[in-house]
Amino acid sequence: MDYQVTFGGRPVKLEGRHCQVGEKAPSFTLTDAALQPVPSDRFSGRVRIYSIFPSVDTSVCSLQNIRFNREASKLGDEVVVISISVDLPFAQKRFCAAEGIDRVHVLSDYRELDFGMKYGFVLEGLRLLARGVVVVDRDDRVRYVEYVPEVTHEPDYEAALEVARTLVGA
């Protein structure tokens, strides 16, 4: 089955394997600001919110990161927020410094689209990730998935945050 979203009103197919609630979360490796690999198992044992977005250089992506950064401080240490784009790590580092992003791990999928393909967020022909949110529990099960239908719109923060809060009993 083909999955698609719209980007500025134009349909775009999503490449990769579409993620489903209840399945085991696929493992992946991203890149940090020091160009070092960050395997997903680094965050095992905690509830994870994967905040996926196209680029730090757009206003909606900026808002998404700022919002999750603010919410992360309220969630406690049992929940980790990982923001993922294909921006170069240098751009991500600059963005985080400029916006005061200090509670979210902003990581890049620029090398191999490992996360994007395993979770089905790659925008065909653009080498960007679609906007969305995935919540994974402590046992590595996917508990929430949102592929935002129009990439230029913000995700449903409250729905994702409610799932994360429920998973930690908050």
FIROLO-990223 format. One record per residue (C-alpha): x, y, z; residue number from 0; residue in three letters. Coordinates in nm, 3 decimals. Example, Ala and Ser with C-alpha at 12.3 -4.5 7.8 and 13.67 -1.06 7.14 Angstrom:
2
[r [1.230,-0.450,0.780],0,'ALA']
[r [1.367,-0.106,0.714],1,'SER']
***
This chain:
170
[r [0.000,0.000,0.000],0,'MET']
[r [0.130,0.344,-0.091],1,'ASP']
[r [0.122,0.610,0.177],2,'TYR']
[r [0.133,0.978,0.100],3,'GLN']
[r [0.102,1.320,0.255],4,'VAL']
[r [0.078,1.662,0.102],5,'THR']
[r [0.353,1.921,0.104],6,'PHE']
[r [0.219,2.266,0.031],7,'GLY']
[r [-0.096,2.099,-0.104],8,'GLY']
[r [0.095,1.876,-0.347],9,'ARG']
[r [0.074,1.497,-0.291],10,'PRO']
[r [0.406,1.332,-0.205],11,'VAL']
[r [0.456,0.958,-0.157],12,'LYS']
[r [0.621,0.839,0.165],13,'LEU']
[r [0.908,0.598,0.113],14,'GLU']
[r [1.009,0.328,0.356],15,'GLY']
[r [0.819,0.090,0.577],16,'ARG']
[r [0.507,0.244,0.730],17,'HIS']
[r [0.519,0.226,1.112],18,'CYS']
[r [0.225,0.072,1.301],19,'GLN']
[r [0.106,0.100,1.662],20,'VAL']
[r [0.181,-0.219,1.856],21,'GLY']
[r [0.480,-0.332,1.652],22,'GLU']
[r [0.835,-0.361,1.783],23,'LYS']
[r [1.012,-0.032,1.718],24,'ALA']
[r [1.283,-0.076,1.453],25,'PRO']
[r [1.636,0.008,1.566],26,'SER']
[r [1.828,0.277,1.379],27,'PHE']
[r [2.135,0.498,1.394],28,'THR']
[r [2.142,0.878,1.368],29,'LEU']
[r [2.425,1.133,1.380],30,'THR']
[r [2.491,1.390,1.654],31,'ASP']
[r [2.641,1.740,1.636],32,'ALA']
[r [2.994,1.595,1.671],33,'ALA']
[r [2.928,1.371,1.366],34,'LEU']
[r [2.922,1.064,1.591],35,'GLN']
[r [2.676,0.778,1.543],36,'PRO']
[r [2.391,0.758,1.793],37,'VAL']
[r [2.222,0.415,1.799],38,'PRO']
[r [1.859,0.410,1.907],39,'SER']
[r [1.938,0.165,2.186],40,'ASP']
[r [2.116,0.450,2.367],41,'ARG']
[r [1.768,0.553,2.485],42,'PHE']
[r [1.637,0.203,2.568],43,'SER']
[r [1.444,0.160,2.890],44,'GLY']
[r [1.285,0.504,2.862],45,'ARG']
[r [0.971,0.625,2.690],46,'VAL']
[r [1.076,0.794,2.367],47,'ARG']
[r [0.903,1.065,2.169],48,'ILE']
[r [1.044,1.085,1.818],49,'TYR']
[r [0.963,1.428,1.678],50,'SER']
[r [1.020,1.413,1.303],51,'ILE']
[r [1.042,1.723,1.083],52,'PHE']
[r [1.175,1.835,0.742],53,'PRO']
[r [1.419,2.117,0.827],54,'SER']
[r [1.525,2.346,1.112],55,'VAL']
[r [1.515,2.634,0.864],56,'ASP']
[r [1.136,2.655,0.848],57,'THR']
[r [0.901,2.825,1.091],58,'SER']
[r [0.678,2.524,1.158],59,'VAL']
[r [0.978,2.300,1.228],60,'CYS']
[r [1.115,2.563,1.462],61,'SER']
[r [0.782,2.578,1.646],62,'LEU']
[r [0.771,2.199,1.674],63,'GLN']
[r [1.117,2.183,1.831],64,'ASN']
[r [1.051,2.473,2.066],65,'ILE']
[r [0.724,2.316,2.182],66,'ARG']
[r [0.874,1.973,2.248],67,'PHE']
[r [1.172,2.133,2.422],68,'ASN']
[r [0.932,2.315,2.657],69,'ARG']
[r [0.725,2.000,2.716],70,'GLU']
[r [1.033,1.783,2.779],71,'ALA']
[r [1.108,1.966,3.101],72,'SER']
[r [0.760,1.877,3.228],73,'LYS']
[r [0.783,1.508,3.138],74,'LEU']
[r [1.067,1.412,3.371],75,'GLY']
[r [1.364,1.184,3.319],76,'ASP']
[r [1.159,0.878,3.226],77,'GLU']
[r [1.075,1.035,2.888],78,'VAL']
[r [1.327,1.142,2.628],79,'VAL']
[r [1.243,1.355,2.324],80,'VAL']
[r [1.448,1.294,2.012],81,'ILE']
[r [1.400,1.536,1.723],82,'SER']
[r [1.497,1.397,1.385],83,'ILE']
[r [1.557,1.562,1.048],84,'SER']
[r [1.803,1.525,0.761],85,'VAL']
[r [1.956,1.866,0.831],86,'ASP']
[r [2.332,1.856,0.861],87,'LEU']
[r [2.439,1.828,1.225],88,'PRO']
[r [2.609,2.169,1.198],89,'PHE']
[r [2.279,2.335,1.107],90,'ALA']
[r [2.103,2.152,1.389],91,'GLN']
[r [2.365,2.266,1.639],92,'LYS']
[r [2.335,2.628,1.520],93,'ARG']
[r [1.956,2.610,1.545],94,'PHE']
[r [1.961,2.463,1.897],95,'CYS']
[r [2.199,2.734,2.017],96,'ALA']
[r [1.992,3.012,1.861],97,'ALA']
[r [1.658,2.880,1.995],98,'GLU']
[r [1.774,2.756,2.337],99,'GLY']
[r [1.689,2.393,2.258],100,'ILE']
[r [1.848,2.211,2.551],101,'ASP']
[r [1.601,1.943,2.665],102,'ARG']
[r [1.560,1.764,2.332],103,'VAL']
[r [1.818,1.548,2.153],104,'HIS']
[r [1.826,1.690,1.798],105,'VAL']
[r [1.983,1.430,1.571],106,'LEU']
[r [2.037,1.391,1.198],107,'SER']
[r [1.931,1.115,0.959],108,'ASP']
[r [2.129,1.271,0.673],109,'TYR']
[r [2.373,0.985,0.616],110,'ARG']
[r [2.158,0.687,0.527],111,'GLU']
[r [1.798,0.783,0.604],112,'LEU']
[r [1.808,0.490,0.847],113,'ASP']
[r [1.525,0.618,1.066],114,'PHE']
[r [1.328,0.764,0.775],115,'GLY']
[r [1.318,0.441,0.576],116,'MET']
[r [1.252,0.212,0.873],117,'LYS']
[r [0.964,0.430,0.996],118,'TYR']
[r [0.830,0.540,0.656],119,'GLY']
[r [0.891,0.914,0.680],120,'PHE']
[r [1.102,0.981,0.366],121,'VAL']
[r [0.940,1.223,0.121],122,'LEU']
[r [0.990,1.069,-0.223],123,'GLU']
[r [1.220,1.266,-0.447],124,'GLY']
[r [1.301,1.529,-0.182],125,'LEU']
[r [1.541,1.348,0.056],126,'ARG']
[r [1.358,1.515,0.344],127,'LEU']
[r [1.154,1.363,0.623],128,'LEU']
[r [0.781,1.420,0.652],129,'ALA']
[r [0.647,1.574,0.971],130,'ARG']
[r [0.523,1.343,1.242],131,'GLY']
[r [0.555,1.195,1.588],132,'VAL']
[r [0.619,0.842,1.710],133,'VAL']
[r [0.599,0.739,2.077],134,'VAL']
[r [0.779,0.421,2.185],135,'VAL']
[r [0.740,0.260,2.527],136,'ASP']
[r [1.011,0.125,2.759],137,'ARG']
[r [0.973,-0.221,2.602],138,'ASP']
[r [1.043,-0.090,2.250],139,'ASP']
[r [0.682,-0.108,2.132],140,'ARG']
[r [0.535,0.164,1.915],141,'VAL']
[r [0.242,0.317,2.107],142,'ARG']
[r [0.157,0.621,1.893],143,'TYR']
[r [0.220,0.722,1.532],144,'VAL']
[r [0.123,1.041,1.353],145,'GLU']
[r [0.212,1.113,0.994],146,'TYR']
[r [0.096,1.474,0.969],147,'VAL']
[r [-0.124,1.481,0.655],148,'PRO']
[r [0.003,1.823,0.541],149,'GLU']
[r [0.375,1.863,0.603],150,'VAL']
[r [0.344,2.239,0.655],151,'THR']
[r [0.113,2.186,0.956],152,'HIS']
[r [0.213,2.116,1.316],153,'GLU']
[r [0.161,1.772,1.472],154,'PRO']
[r [-0.099,1.691,1.737],155,'ASP']
[r [0.126,1.761,2.036],156,'TYR']
[r [-0.137,1.685,2.298],157,'GLU']
[r [-0.219,1.340,2.161],158,'ALA']
[r [0.148,1.235,2.160],159,'ALA']
[r [0.218,1.389,2.499],160,'LEU']
[r [-0.086,1.220,2.654],161,'GLU']
[r [0.037,0.879,2.536],162,'VAL']
[r [0.384,0.949,2.680],163,'ALA']
[r [0.236,1.066,3.012],164,'ARG']
[r [0.018,0.755,3.032],165,'THR']
[r [0.317,0.529,2.967],166,'LEU']
[r [0.504,0.674,3.267],167,'VAL']
[r [0.196,0.692,3.487],168,'GLY']
[r [0.195,1.071,3.506],169,'ALA']
***
